[in-house]
Amino acid sequence: MTQVETNPQAGDAVRGVPEGAGPRVSGDRSSGGARDGHDGVRGKGLGGNSVGLVGSAVIGVSTVAPVYCLTSTLGPTAGEVGLQMPAIFLAGFLPMLLVAFAYRELNKVMPDCGTSFTWTVKAFGPRLGWMCGWGLVVATIIVLSNLAGVATSYFWLLAGELTGSAAITALDDSKPVHILTCLALIALATLVSYRGMTATKGVQYALVGLQLVVLALFVGMALSKAGGGLPEFAGAVDFSWSWFNPFSVGSFAAFTAGLSLSIFMYWGWDACLTANEETTGSEKTPGRAALIAMVVLVGSYLATAVAVQMAVGTGDKGLGLGNPETSDNVFAALAGPVMGPFLGILLFVAVVASATASLQTTFIPVARTVLAMSAYEALPASYARVNPRFKSPGRATVHAGVATGLFYTVMTLVSENVLLDTIYALGLMICFYYALTSFACAWYFRRELTASVRDAFFKGVFPVLGGVLLAAVFCKTLYDMWDPAYGSGSSVFGVGSVFVIGVGLLLVGVVVMLVMQRRSPAFFRGEVLTKDTPALVVQD
């Protein structure tokens, strides 16, 4: 039997908690535990005080997977903008930093694991908020499948390097072997995430530490090779500050193409915020951790870009970053020449660690967003169940793992071109929900923007500017996707398949939303999560 009371600070109206959604327990908002906030956010039973500042920042870095992003993006970015790659990395960092300010300010008043979903609902209403949550969930499922595939390929590549057997390396070319290995990695990552933030944090310290140490070693050795006169480093280029000038990019089309790649390289830092209900000092720590993660990432990217350009240049021959034969996996080509046969293996290990670590932490945002959507009756109530032992969203985590495995398996069996185009469509989802969250921040705090200069900039100017930049990239990407040449080059009735997939996934979200609107009309009438929603105090 439960007793429902009105929080004396909240108002007069009281709404009951849906059966199956888990207990709603009030408590200290700064504790990181389950609680009911003054803004109508609901505690969900997650394990509070499980992660501190360092652990939260590590989760943010891990989700981005810097070593994996670098090996897969250095080549394409250099192919688009040449030696201006450091400038593009800085340009991609700017909108992400501005969005991070929006997340920080919103998290201070609503430290809810639903993050973008919850905040956008509070600012713009249930339908736009639901679509924002959908964009995050779909983007995360796509990334999870891609990470699993990369981790699988590097696993067999590493196994071949360690054994000196080309036959073992070639096992990755077998679809059955590749898919089974991929599913095993997804299952392992799901298991670790299912066991909660304490298990996640312990694994991440080791994996993130390993990849950052190896990356620093690679940067140092690449710089030592620059200008050494060795034949394989004939494309070496002397350092120039002009590399940091975005206006030196050859064309606007090249700039936007490079910027889209750069934005993808920073995606995932907001995992810090989705763990806010499990973080010590949930109102301030996640925002600070996100900013720390962003600084670590931009520093790593700039150092690596400068080092490899100085060592091998951006040409399309030999070890040059623009060589189409190696551009999709730069570290595989540079590991031996830069670090030698023995230490080069460490770079393969770092890529496996990076993809595996990100695979595991990327379950955090999707599971907790689904948990929040369910807790607020925007999804079926069963997803709001929290494992009583591990204090994690068990059902949401398992279903995210199953969805990832099914998605990757089906896409791989149907067509690798479709899988590739799905990954290209990812940028559309990222810009969609980040931009919405930025605008939500400015609108939610609109009455406070004149209170001080700080409020004007951090709650208004910076978030709006970040949202506008990402909205512009969204529109430009949408325009480019219409061309069948974008992505794999395939089309549907003359329209680029990337456009069809990207827009199609958003339309699927609209359909699912309409179905949920019939099943859960209270949420969509604005009766569950609005600015006027009182906090609940539920005593078992």
LOFI-109825 format. One record per residue (C-alpha): residue in one letter; x, y, z; residue number from 1. Coordinates in steps of 0.05 Angstrom, whole numbers. Example, Ala and Ser with C-alpha at 12.3 -4.5 7.8 and 13.67 -1.06 7.14 Angstrom:
A_246_-90_156_1
S_273_-21_143_2
***
This chain:
M_0_0_0_1
T_29_68_-18_2
Q_13_135_9_3
V_17_195_-38_4
E_27_264_-8_5
T_36_332_-37_6
N_105_363_-31_7
P_91_427_8_8
Q_138_467_-37_9
A_105_443_-101_10
G_32_465_-103_11
D_-36_435_-93_12
A_-48_385_-149_13
V_-23_315_-142_14
R_-15_261_-195_15
G_-8_187_-180_16
V_50_144_-202_17
P_36_93_-257_18
E_36_21_-234_19
G_101_-13_-253_20
A_140_52_-259_21
G_177_40_-195_22
P_177_78_-129_23
R_181_153_-127_24
V_222_171_-66_25
S_237_242_-46_26
G_306_261_-21_27
D_363_310_-25_28
R_369_335_-97_29
S_444_340_-92_30
S_454_270_-68_31
G_448_238_-136_32
G_398_188_-110_33
A_325_176_-126_34
R_285_239_-111_35
D_228_283_-133_36
G_252_351_-154_37
H_221_419_-147_38
D_210_421_-222_39
G_167_358_-225_40
V_223_310_-243_41
R_215_241_-212_42
G_265_197_-177_43
K_272_130_-211_44
G_308_86_-161_45
L_378_90_-192_46
G_438_82_-147_47
G_458_150_-121_48
N_529_173_-106_49
S_559_118_-150_50
V_603_164_-191_51
G_646_225_-174_52
L_675_281_-217_53
V_733_240_-246_54
G_690_179_-259_55
S_637_221_-293_56
A_690_255_-337_57
V_719_187_-355_58
I_650_162_-376_59
G_644_223_-421_60
V_712_212_-454_61
S_699_138_-461_62
T_632_146_-496_63
V_664_191_-548_64
A_719_138_-561_65
P_774_186_-581_66
V_823_135_-609_67
Y_770_101_-651_68
C_745_169_-676_69
L_815_190_-696_70
T_832_127_-734_71
S_767_129_-774_72
T_761_205_-784_73
L_832_233_-793_74
G_835_208_-865_75
P_767_232_-889_76
T_776_299_-855_77
A_845_309_-886_78
G_815_290_-953_79
E_764_345_-946_80
V_804_403_-916_81
G_878_383_-923_82
L_924_416_-874_83
Q_867_456_-842_84
M_846_395_-802_85
P_865_426_-735_86
A_821_486_-752_87
I_763_440_-768_88
F_772_403_-702_89
L_768_470_-666_90
A_708_491_-708_91
G_672_427_-688_92
F_690_438_-616_93
L_657_507_-613_94
P_583_486_-622_95
M_593_427_-576_96
L_622_472_-522_97
L_563_519_-529_98
V_514_461_-524_99
A_552_436_-463_100
F_537_502_-428_101
A_463_490_-443_102
Y_466_420_-413_103
R_502_447_-351_104
E_451_501_-337_105
L_391_455_-347_106
N_423_401_-304_107
K_431_449_-247_108
V_356_457_-239_109
M_334_389_-266_110
P_386_334_-254_111
D_343_282_-289_112
C_371_222_-327_113
G_323_237_-384_114
T_366_299_-400_115
S_347_322_-471_116
F_279_289_-468_117
T_259_315_-400_118
W_286_385_-411_119
T_255_394_-480_120
V_187_370_-453_121
K_192_421_-397_122
A_209_477_-447_123
F_169_460_-510_124
G_117_408_-490_125
P_108_333_-496_126
R_110_322_-571_127
L_174_359_-588_128
G_205_331_-525_129
W_186_260_-545_130
M_218_269_-613_131
C_281_296_-580_132
G_285_234_-538_133
W_272_191_-599_134
G_330_225_-636_135
L_377_209_-579_136
V_355_136_-574_137
V_360_123_-649_138
A_428_158_-655_139
T_454_116_-597_140
I_430_50_-626_141
I_464_67_-692_142
V_529_84_-656_143
L_526_21_-614_144
S_521_-23_-675_145
N_578_14_-710_146
L_622_10_-648_147
A_609_-64_-642_148
G_629_-74_-715_149
V_693_-34_-707_150
A_712_-70_-643_151
T_701_-137_-678_152
S_744_-119_-737_153
Y_801_-94_-693_154
F_795_-155_-649_155
W_811_-201_-707_156
L_863_-153_-734_157
L_897_-152_-666_158
A_893_-228_-660_159
G_926_-234_-728_160
E_981_-186_-708_161
L_995_-223_-643_162
T_997_-291_-676_163
G_1029_-269_-741_164
S_974_-306_-778_165
A_940_-275_-838_166
A_888_-331_-835_167
I_864_-307_-766_168
T_860_-236_-790_169
A_819_-260_-850_170
L_767_-289_-803_171
D_736_-220_-799_172
D_719_-226_-873_173
S_672_-284_-857_174
K_603_-256_-844_175
P_582_-312_-796_176
V_646_-304_-754_177
H_642_-229_-756_178
I_569_-227_-735_179
L_578_-278_-679_180
T_638_-241_-651_181
C_600_-176_-655_182
L_541_-205_-618_183
A_587_-233_-564_184
L_618_-163_-553_185
I_549_-131_-550_186
A_527_-184_-499_187
L_589_-171_-456_188
A_579_-95_-458_189
T_506_-104_-441_190
L_524_-147_-381_191
V_573_-96_-353_192
S_523_-40_-362_193
Y_468_-82_-330_194
R_511_-89_-267_195
G_506_-14_-255_196
M_551_47_-251_197
T_600_17_-202_198
A_620_-39_-250_199
T_619_10_-308_200
K_665_58_-273_201
G_717_6_-256_202
V_722_-20_-327_203
Q_725_50_-356_204
Y_784_74_-314_205
A_827_18_-344_206
L_804_24_-416_207
V_804_100_-420_208
G_872_105_-385_209
L_902_54_-433_210
Q_878_90_-496_211
L_900_159_-473_212
V_969_134_-453_213
V_980_98_-519_214
L_954_159_-558_215
A_1004_204_-521_216
L_1060_155_-538_217
F_1039_154_-611_218
V_1037_230_-615_219
G_1107_235_-584_220
M_1136_183_-632_221
A_1102_215_-692_222
L_1133_282_-675_223
S_1201_249_-669_224
K_1194_222_-740_225
A_1175_289_-770_226
G_1231_318_-812_227
G_1274_256_-800_228
G_1287_245_-874_229
L_1264_172_-874_230
P_1235_150_-942_231
E_1167_129_-914_232
F_1159_198_-883_233
A_1174_236_-947_234
G_1107_272_-941_235
A_1127_306_-875_236
V_1106_379_-869_237
D_1135_434_-825_238
F_1088_461_-772_239
S_1049_524_-788_240
W_1000_565_-747_241
S_959_573_-811_242
W_934_502_-799_243
F_888_533_-746_244
N_856_583_-793_245
P_787_558_-816_246
F_783_612_-870_247
S_839_577_-908_248
V_795_518_-924_249
G_788_513_-1000_250
S_712_518_-1005_251
F_650_524_-962_252
A_627_455_-984_253
A_693_426_-960_254
F_687_464_-894_255
T_617_439_-880_256
A_636_367_-898_257
G_696_371_-851_258
L_653_403_-797_259
S_603_347_-800_260
L_659_297_-789_261
S_687_339_-732_262
I_620_344_-697_263
F_613_268_-699_264
M_681_263_-665_265
Y_655_299_-603_266
W_588_264_-598_267
G_576_225_-534_268
W_603_272_-481_269
D_532_282_-455_270
A_534_212_-425_271
C_561_249_-364_272
L_494_282_-357_273
T_451_221_-367_274
A_486_190_-306_275
N_468_251_-264_276
E_420_215_-217_277
E_477_168_-199_278
T_530_222_-191_279
T_553_254_-127_280
G_530_326_-128_281
S_482_313_-185_282
E_466_387_-197_283
K_538_410_-211_284
T_585_350_-219_285
P_558_324_-287_286
G_563_393_-320_287
R_634_402_-295_288
A_652_332_-318_289
A_625_346_-387_290
L_669_407_-394_291
I_730_369_-370_292
A_716_313_-420_293
M_709_365_-476_294
V_777_396_-459_295
V_811_327_-458_296
L_780_310_-525_297
V_798_374_-562_298
G_869_371_-534_299
S_877_299_-557_300
Y_849_313_-626_301
L_892_375_-638_302
A_956_342_-613_303
T_944_281_-657_304
A_925_322_-719_305
V_987_365_-714_306
A_1033_306_-701_307
V_1009_263_-759_308
Q_1009_322_-808_309
M_1080_338_-789_310
A_1100_265_-796_311
V_1065_243_-860_312
G_1027_303_-888_313
T_959_301_-921_314
G_978_275_-990_315
D_943_219_-1026_316
K_1005_174_-1034_317
G_1042_128_-987_318
L_1028_143_-914_319
G_994_210_-930_320
L_929_220_-893_321
G_892_232_-958_322
N_910_164_-987_323
P_842_132_-1003_324
E_871_62_-991_325
T_885_77_-917_326
S_842_137_-900_327
D_787_96_-867_328
N_836_66_-817_329
V_895_112_-808_330
F_925_80_-746_331
A_929_11_-780_332
A_973_43_-833_333
L_1015_86_-786_334
A_1023_39_-726_335
G_1084_1_-753_336
P_1121_58_-787_337
V_1112_106_-728_338
M_1117_60_-668_339
G_1153_-1_-695_340
P_1128_-73_-699_341
F_1125_-85_-623_342
L_1097_-19_-597_343
G_1053_-13_-658_344
I_1011_-70_-631_345
L_995_-25_-572_346
L_959_21_-620_347
F_915_-36_-644_348
V_901_-52_-570_349
A_883_21_-558_350
V_833_21_-616_351
V_801_-43_-590_352
A_799_-13_-519_353
S_769_52_-546_354
A_714_19_-585_355
T_699_-32_-530_356
A_698_21_-476_357
S_652_65_-516_358
L_607_6_-533_359
Q_597_-6_-459_360
T_586_66_-437_361
T_541_84_-496_362
F_488_40_-463_363
I_484_92_-408_364
P_448_147_-447_365
V_400_102_-486_366
A_379_60_-425_367
R_369_120_-380_368
T_332_160_-432_369
V_285_102_-443_370
L_278_95_-367_371
A_259_168_-360_372
M_210_166_-418_373
S_177_106_-386_374
A_176_138_-317_375
Y_139_197_-346_376
E_91_152_-383_377
A_118_168_-453_378
L_137_95_-463_379
P_109_30_-434_380
A_115_27_-358_381
S_156_-38_-359_382
Y_218_1_-381_383
A_217_41_-316_384
R_237_-20_-275_385
V_303_-13_-240_386
N_343_-75_-219_387
P_338_-76_-143_388
R_408_-105_-135_389
F_449_-64_-184_390
K_405_-2_-184_391
S_408_1_-260_392
P_353_5_-313_393
G_358_-70_-327_394
R_302_-81_-376_395
A_319_-18_-417_396
T_393_-39_-419_397
V_378_-110_-442_398
H_328_-87_-495_399
A_379_-36_-520_400
G_430_-92_-528_401
V_380_-136_-564_402
A_360_-79_-611_403
T_433_-64_-626_404
G_448_-137_-642_405
L_387_-145_-686_406
F_400_-79_-722_407
Y_472_-95_-738_408
T_457_-167_-759_409
V_401_-148_-805_410
M_438_-89_-836_411
T_500_-131_-847_412
L_462_-188_-880_413
V_418_-143_-923_414
S_471_-95_-949_415
E_535_-65_-923_416
N_518_-3_-964_417
V_454_5_-923_418
L_494_-2_-859_419
L_544_51_-883_420
D_488_99_-902_421
T_456_89_-834_422
I_520_112_-802_423
Y_522_173_-848_424
A_451_190_-826_425
L_475_191_-754_426
G_498_264_-760_427
L_427_285_-774_428
M_402_254_-709_429
I_459_285_-668_430
C_447_355_-694_431
F_372_346_-685_432
Y_371_331_-611_433
Y_431_374_-591_434
A_400_435_-626_435
L_332_423_-594_436
T_364_418_-525_437
S_403_483_-536_438
F_340_521_-556_439
A_303_489_-498_440
C_353_518_-449_441
A_344_589_-474_442
W_268_583_-475_443
Y_264_550_-406_444
F_305_606_-375_445
R_277_662_-417_446
R_250_700_-357_447
E_319_698_-323_448
L_361_723_-381_449
T_360_795_-356_450
A_378_777_-284_451
S_453_782_-296_452
V_506_783_-351_453
R_524_712_-334_454
D_453_688_-342_455
A_446_725_-407_456
F_506_690_-438_457
F_505_620_-407_458
K_430_610_-408_459
G_414_649_-470_460
V_467_673_-519_461
F_514_612_-517_462
P_459_559_-522_463
V_423_595_-578_464
L_487_605_-617_465
G_504_531_-608_466
G_434_511_-629_467
V_436_556_-691_468
L_503_527_-713_469
L_479_456_-705_470
A_412_472_-739_471
A_452_500_-798_472
V_493_437_-802_473
F_428_396_-798_474
C_397_434_-857_475
K_461_431_-898_476
T_468_357_-885_477
L_395_346_-903_478
Y_407_382_-969_479
D_470_343_-984_480
M_437_277_-967_481
W_387_285_-1024_482
D_443_272_-1073_483
P_452_197_-1086_484
A_528_209_-1087_485
Y_526_223_-1012_486
G_547_162_-972_487
S_551_95_-1008_488
G_524_124_-1073_489
S_459_84_-1072_490
S_390_115_-1082_491
V_315_102_-1076_492
F_274_129_-1134_493
G_330_178_-1149_494
V_336_203_-1078_495
G_399_189_-1038_496
S_390_130_-992_497
V_423_168_-934_498
F_366_220_-939_499
V_314_165_-941_500
I_344_131_-880_501
G_355_195_-840_502
V_286_225_-853_503
G_254_156_-850_504
L_280_143_-780_505
L_251_210_-756_506
L_184_193_-789_507
V_185_125_-754_508
G_191_164_-690_509
V_129_204_-708_510
V_90_140_-720_511
V_113_109_-654_512
M_95_175_-619_513
L_25_173_-647_514
V_17_101_-623_515
M_40_121_-553_516
Q_-6_180_-555_517
R_-65_132_-558_518
R_-36_88_-503_519
S_-14_144_-457_520
P_-57_205_-470_521
A_-41_238_-403_522
F_32_250_-421_523
F_14_280_-488_524
R_-39_324_-457_525
G_16_354_-415_526
E_-11_326_-350_527
V_51_287_-329_528
L_113_330_-341_529
T_102_405_-346_530
K_130_466_-311_531
D_70_465_-265_532
T_76_391_-247_533
P_84_385_-171_534
A_137_340_-141_535
L_111_276_-111_536
V_128_246_-44_537
V_112_172_-43_538
Q_121_130_19_539
D_118_55_16_540
***
